[in-house]
Amino acid sequence: MLWIERIERGARVVLWLALASAAVIAPISYIRQRKAEAEQREAARVQAQAEAAKKAAEDLAEKEERKTEKSLSLAAMGRYMTSLDTSTATGNLWFTNASPRAGVICVVGVAGNPGTQKTSLSLPACHDVPAYGSAIHVPLMFAGADLKDACPPQGACRLQMKDAP
C-alpha cells in the first residue's frame, strides 16, 4: 500500500504542477496575444493615416496644379482702375472679366512718386476671377512706413499694377 500511496502522491504533484503551470501560462499567453493584436491594430491605423495623408497631399498638389493652370494675367483683363490711399496704406484694383475664362489673378501694386523716383511695393494679392465677372475688387496692402517714405501726404503718387510671380 505504501507503494501505491507514493505513486498517487507523485501523480498528484505532477497534476498540481500541470494545473499551476496552465494557470500561469494561459493568462500570460492571453495577454501577449491581446498585445500583439493591439499592435497590429495600431500599425493598421498608422498605415491608414499615412495613406490618408498621402492622398490629401496628392489632392492638394493636383489642386495647386489646376490653380496654376488657371492663372490669369492682368494684361488679359484689359483696362482696369486703381486707387491709392496713403493714409491707410491701401490700394485698390477694379476690373471686369469680359471673357469665358475663369481662374486666379495675382497682382502686386507699385506706388511710385514721379518726382523723387521712390517706389513702394504692396504685398501680393490674389483673387478668384469668375467667367464674365464684373466689378472685381482686389484690395492691396502696403507697408505704411515704406509708402509714407515714397509718397508723402502732399506728394503726387501713381499706382501701377503688375502680375505677381
C-alpha positions as CSV (number, residue, x, y, z in Angstrom):
1,M,0.0,0.0,0.0
2,L,2.8,2.3,0.7
3,W,4.0,2.0,-2.8
4,I,0.6,2.9,-4.2
5,E,0.4,6.0,-2.0
6,R,3.7,7.2,-3.2
7,I,2.6,6.8,-6.8
8,E,-0.7,8.6,-6.0
9,R,1.2,11.5,-4.3
10,G,3.6,11.7,-7.3
11,A,0.7,11.8,-9.7
12,R,-0.9,14.5,-7.6
13,V,2.3,16.6,-7.6
14,V,2.5,16.2,-11.4
15,L,-1.2,17.1,-11.7
16,W,-0.8,20.2,-9.5
17,L,2.3,21.3,-11.3
18,A,0.4,20.9,-14.6
19,L,-2.5,22.9,-13.3
20,A,-0.3,25.6,-11.8
21,S,1.7,26.0,-15.0
22,A,-1.5,26.1,-17.0
23,A,-2.9,28.7,-14.6
24,V,0.2,30.8,-15.1
25,I,0.9,30.2,-18.8
26,A,-2.7,30.7,-20.0
27,P,-3.1,34.4,-18.8
28,I,0.4,35.3,-20.0
29,S,-0.2,33.9,-23.5
30,Y,-3.6,35.6,-23.5
31,I,-2.0,39.0,-22.6
32,R,0.7,38.5,-25.2
33,Q,-2.0,37.7,-27.8
34,R,-4.0,40.8,-26.9
35,K,-0.9,42.9,-27.0
36,A,0.1,41.6,-30.5
37,E,-3.5,42.2,-31.7
38,A,-3.3,45.8,-30.3
39,E,0.0,46.4,-32.1
40,Q,-1.5,45.1,-35.3
41,R,-4.5,47.4,-35.0
42,E,-2.2,50.3,-34.2
43,A,0.0,49.5,-37.2
44,A,-3.1,49.3,-39.4
45,R,-4.3,52.7,-38.1
46,V,-0.9,54.3,-38.6
47,Q,-0.8,52.9,-42.2
48,A,-4.4,54.2,-42.9
49,Q,-3.4,57.6,-41.6
50,A,-0.3,57.6,-43.8
51,E,-2.3,56.6,-46.8
52,A,-4.9,59.3,-46.0
53,A,-2.2,61.9,-45.6
54,K,-0.6,60.8,-48.9
55,K,-3.9,61.1,-50.7
56,A,-4.6,64.5,-49.2
57,A,-1.1,65.7,-50.3
58,E,-1.8,64.3,-53.8
59,D,-5.2,66.1,-53.9
60,L,-3.6,69.3,-52.7
61,A,-0.8,69.0,-55.3
62,E,-3.4,68.3,-58.0
63,K,-5.5,71.3,-56.8
64,E,-2.4,73.6,-56.9
65,E,-1.6,72.3,-60.4
66,R,-5.1,73.1,-61.6
67,K,-4.8,76.5,-59.9
68,T,-1.5,77.3,-61.7
69,E,-3.1,76.1,-64.9
70,K,-5.9,78.6,-64.5
71,S,-3.7,81.5,-63.5
72,L,-4.8,84.7,-65.3
73,S,-2.7,87.8,-66.1
74,L,-3.7,91.3,-65.6
75,A,-3.0,92.2,-69.2
76,A,-5.6,89.6,-70.2
77,M,-8.2,91.5,-68.3
78,G,-7.8,94.6,-70.4
79,R,-8.5,98.0,-68.8
80,Y,-8.6,98.4,-65.1
81,M,-9.0,101.1,-62.5
82,T,-6.8,101.7,-59.4
83,S,-6.8,103.9,-56.4
84,L,-4.2,104.6,-53.6
85,D,-4.9,105.8,-50.1
86,T,-1.7,106.8,-48.5
87,S,-3.3,107.5,-45.1
88,T,-4.4,103.8,-44.7
89,A,-1.6,102.3,-46.8
90,T,-4.0,100.5,-49.1
91,G,-4.5,100.3,-52.8
92,N,-7.4,99.0,-54.8
93,L,-7.8,97.4,-58.2
94,W,-11.1,97.1,-60.1
95,F,-11.7,95.3,-63.4
96,T,-14.2,93.3,-65.3
97,N,-13.6,89.9,-66.9
98,A,-15.4,90.1,-70.2
99,S,-14.3,86.6,-71.3
100,P,-15.4,83.0,-70.5
101,R,-12.0,82.3,-68.8
102,A,-12.1,81.8,-65.1
103,G,-9.2,81.4,-62.7
104,V,-7.0,83.3,-60.3
105,I,-5.3,86.6,-60.7
106,C,-2.4,87.6,-58.5
107,V,-1.1,91.2,-58.6
108,V,1.4,93.5,-56.9
109,G,0.9,97.2,-56.6
110,V,3.8,99.6,-57.2
111,A,3.2,103.0,-55.7
112,G,5.7,105.5,-57.2
113,N,6.5,109.1,-56.8
114,P,7.4,110.5,-60.2
115,G,9.3,113.5,-58.7
116,T,11.6,111.5,-56.4
117,Q,11.6,108.2,-58.2
118,K,10.9,106.4,-54.9
119,T,8.7,103.3,-55.0
120,S,6.9,101.1,-52.6
121,L,5.6,97.6,-53.3
122,S,2.5,96.1,-51.9
123,L,2.0,92.6,-50.7
124,P,0.9,90.2,-53.4
125,A,-2.9,89.9,-53.6
126,C,-4.8,87.1,-55.3
127,H,-8.4,86.9,-56.2
128,D,-10.7,84.3,-57.9
129,V,-12.0,85.6,-61.2
130,P,-15.2,84.1,-62.4
131,A,-16.1,83.9,-66.1
132,Y,-17.8,87.1,-67.2
133,G,-17.2,88.6,-63.7
134,S,-17.9,92.3,-63.3
135,A,-16.7,94.8,-60.8
136,I,-14.0,92.5,-59.4
137,H,-12.2,94.3,-56.5
138,V,-8.7,93.3,-55.4
139,P,-7.5,95.1,-52.2
140,L,-3.8,95.7,-51.8
141,M,-1.8,96.3,-48.6
142,F,1.3,98.4,-48.4
143,A,3.9,98.7,-45.6
144,G,2.9,102.0,-44.0
145,A,6.4,103.4,-43.4
146,D,7.6,102.5,-46.9
147,L,4.6,104.0,-48.5
148,K,4.9,107.2,-46.4
149,D,8.6,107.5,-47.4
150,A,7.9,107.0,-51.1
151,C,4.7,109.0,-51.2
152,P,4.5,111.8,-48.6
153,P,1.0,113.1,-47.9
154,Q,1.3,116.2,-50.2
155,G,3.2,114.3,-52.9
156,A,1.7,113.0,-56.1
157,C,1.9,109.2,-56.3
158,R,0.9,106.9,-59.0
159,L,-0.2,103.3,-58.5
160,Q,0.7,100.8,-61.2
161,M,-0.1,97.1,-61.2
162,K,1.9,94.1,-62.3
163,D,1.4,90.4,-62.2
164,A,2.7,88.7,-59.1
165,P,5.3,86.0,-59.7
